[in-house]
Amino acid sequence: MEISEEKSKELQVWNRIVESAKQSFFECGFSRVTMDEIAVNLGMSKKTLYKHFSSKDELLKTVMTNHCKGLDGRVQPIMENDRTDFIEKMMVMGPIIAENIAKIPVHFLKDLERNAPETWSEYQEWRRNNIIDKFGRFLREGIEKGIFRNDLNTEGIVTMYLTIIEGMFRSEVLTKLPLTPSQVYIMIAKILTEGIINESARKEYLEKTRPAMTEFSLSI
């Protein structure tokens, strides 16, 4: 359905506001940016700004929702494309997710947690549900196609992955690591899919531990 020229212009203004606010929030932190500054950066009156967003909190929620939808919009079509080789999907999605994570500065997340707890909780909930849904489906597809092992509990793996992500992406953890958020994500994905043992030691490790692991699994 076509939209009117007036509606189109309003949508353009709305998008400009969201993108400008996102840049300011990410660079300076949510608590340090005022609506006055956002209006000045956009070259518009506060009246026009408040016509679209009644408060800075509402604008923040929109910024975060759009950021999350941006990732969903890029990942979903890849996951649903049955013509793409599964390993190729892995290679394409990893950088996209890492790029999305890297765009959110650690200092902004810390500020969000402290000064906008409601939006922070909503972001945490989105991330949790996103992992459970998308990673769960990704894992099951990989098992069905013989890429991932089928002798492990998928619910357990999803829970483990979710726990690692939630633990590693806390602001107090990220600020102490000599790694960017995207590097942390890549490290997690690499260890989860490849392990920490190098190729030369893998065969010896399996020969020594598999009997014990099998005996342990049978005893529980």
C-alpha positions in Angstrom: 0.0 0.0 0.0 1.4 3.4 -1.0 1.8 6.1 1.7 1.1 9.7 1.2 3.9 12.2 0.6 3.2 13.8 4.0 3.5 10.4 5.7 6.7 9.7 3.8 8.3 13.0 5.0 7.2 12.2 8.6 8.8 8.8 8.4 12.1 10.3 7.1 12.1 12.8 10.0 11.4 9.9 12.4 14.3 7.9 11.0 16.6 10.9 11.2 15.8 11.4 14.8 16.4 7.7 15.7 19.7 7.5 13.8 21.0 10.8 15.3 20.0 9.8 18.8 21.5 6.4 18.4 24.9 7.9 17.4 24.8 10.4 20.3 23.7 7.7 22.9 26.4 5.2 21.7 29.1 7.9 21.7 28.4 9.8 24.9 26.1 7.5 26.9 22.4 7.8 27.4 22.5 9.8 30.7 24.9 12.4 29.2 22.8 13.3 26.2 19.8 15.7 26.4 16.8 16.2 24.1 18.0 19.7 23.6 21.3 18.5 22.2 19.6 15.9 20.0 17.4 18.7 18.6 20.4 21.0 18.0 22.3 18.1 16.2 19.4 17.6 13.9 18.9 21.3 13.3 15.2 21.1 14.4 13.1 22.6 17.1 12.4 20.8 20.3 8.7 21.0 19.4 9.3 18.9 16.3 11.4 16.4 18.3 8.7 16.1 21.0 6.1 15.7 18.3 7.7 12.3 17.4 9.0 11.3 20.9 7.4 12.4 24.1 10.6 11.7 26.2 14.2 10.7 26.1 13.3 7.3 27.6 10.8 6.7 24.7 13.5 7.6 22.2 16.0 5.3 23.8 13.5 2.4 23.7 13.0 3.0 20.0 16.8 3.2 19.4 17.3 -0.2 21.1 14.3 -1.8 19.4 15.5 -0.7 16.0 19.0 -1.9 16.7 17.6 -5.4 17.6 15.3 -5.5 14.7 18.2 -4.6 12.4 20.0 -7.8 13.5 16.9 -9.9 13.2 16.2 -8.5 9.7 19.7 -9.6 8.5 19.9 -13.0 10.2 16.4 -14.3 9.7 16.5 -14.5 5.9 19.9 -16.3 6.0 18.5 -18.9 8.5 15.4 -19.4 6.4 17.2 -19.8 3.1 17.2 -23.6 2.4 19.3 -23.2 -0.7 22.3 -22.0 1.2 24.8 -24.6 2.4 24.7 -24.9 6.3 28.4 -24.2 6.8 28.2 -21.2 4.5 25.3 -19.9 6.7 27.6 -20.2 9.8 30.4 -18.3 8.0 28.0 -15.5 7.0 26.0 -15.1 10.2 29.0 -15.0 12.6 30.4 -11.7 11.2 26.9 -10.2 11.1 26.2 -10.9 14.7 29.7 -9.8 15.8 29.3 -6.6 13.8 26.0 -5.9 15.6 27.5 -6.5 19.0 30.5 -4.4 18.2 28.3 -1.4 17.4 27.2 -1.1 21.0 30.0 0.4 23.1 30.7 -1.1 26.5 30.4 2.3 28.2 26.9 2.7 26.8 25.8 -0.7 28.1 27.1 0.2 31.5 25.3 3.5 31.4 22.1 1.8 30.2 22.2 -0.8 33.1 22.7 2.0 35.7 20.5 4.8 34.4 17.8 3.1 32.2 17.2 -0.3 34.0 13.8 -0.9 32.3 15.3 -0.6 28.8 18.3 -2.6 29.9 16.0 -5.4 31.1 14.1 -5.4 27.9 17.3 -5.6 25.9 18.5 -8.5 28.1 15.2 -10.2 27.6 15.4 -9.8 23.8 18.9 -11.2 23.7 17.9 -14.2 25.9 14.8 -15.0 23.8 16.8 -14.5 20.6 19.4 -16.9 21.6 16.9 -19.6 22.8 14.9 -19.3 19.6 17.5 -18.7 16.8 20.5 -20.6 18.3 18.1 -23.5 19.2 16.8 -23.7 15.6 20.3 -23.3 14.2 21.6 -26.1 16.4 18.8 -28.5 15.5 19.3 -27.8 11.8 23.0 -28.5 12.1 22.3 -31.8 13.8 19.7 -32.8 11.2 22.2 -32.1 8.4 25.0 -34.0 10.1 27.2 -31.0 10.9 26.8 -31.1 14.7 27.0 -34.1 17.0 23.7 -35.8 17.7 24.8 -37.3 21.0 24.4 -34.1 23.1 21.2 -32.6 24.6 20.2 -29.6 22.5 18.4 -27.9 25.4 21.5 -28.3 27.5 23.7 -26.8 24.8 21.4 -23.8 24.3 21.4 -23.2 28.1 25.2 -23.4 28.2 25.5 -21.0 25.3 23.0 -18.6 26.9 24.8 -18.7 30.2 28.2 -18.0 28.6 26.8 -15.0 26.6 25.0 -13.5 29.6 28.1 -14.0 31.8 30.6 -12.7 29.4 28.6 -9.7 28.1 28.1 -8.1 31.5 29.6 -4.6 31.5 31.8 -5.3 34.5 33.3 -8.3 32.7 33.8 -6.6 29.3 35.6 -3.6 30.8 38.3 -5.8 32.3 39.0 -7.8 29.1 41.6 -6.7 26.5 39.0 -7.6 23.8 36.2 -5.9 22.0 32.7 -7.2 22.3 32.9 -8.7 18.8 36.2 -10.4 19.6 34.5 -11.9 22.7 31.7 -13.2 20.6 34.0 -14.7 18.0 36.1 -16.4 20.8 32.9 -17.9 22.3 31.7 -19.2 18.9 35.1 -20.5 18.0 35.6 -22.5 21.2 32.0 -23.8 21.1 32.4 -25.1 17.5 36.1 -26.1 17.5 37.0 -26.6 21.1 40.3 -25.5 22.8 42.4 -28.5 21.9 44.5 -28.2 18.8 44.3 -30.7 15.9 47.5 -32.6 16.8 46.3 -33.3 20.4 42.7 -34.1 19.6 43.1 -37.7 18.6 45.2 -38.5 21.7 42.7 -36.6 23.9 39.7 -38.6 22.5 41.5 -41.9 22.9 42.3 -41.2 26.5 39.0 -39.6 27.6 36.3 -41.2 25.6 36.2 -44.5 27.6 36.0 -42.6 30.8 33.3 -40.2 29.5 31.2 -43.1 28.2 31.4 -44.9 31.6 30.5 -41.6 33.3 27.4 -41.0 31.1 26.2 -44.6 31.6 26.4 -44.2 35.4 24.1 -41.1 35.6 
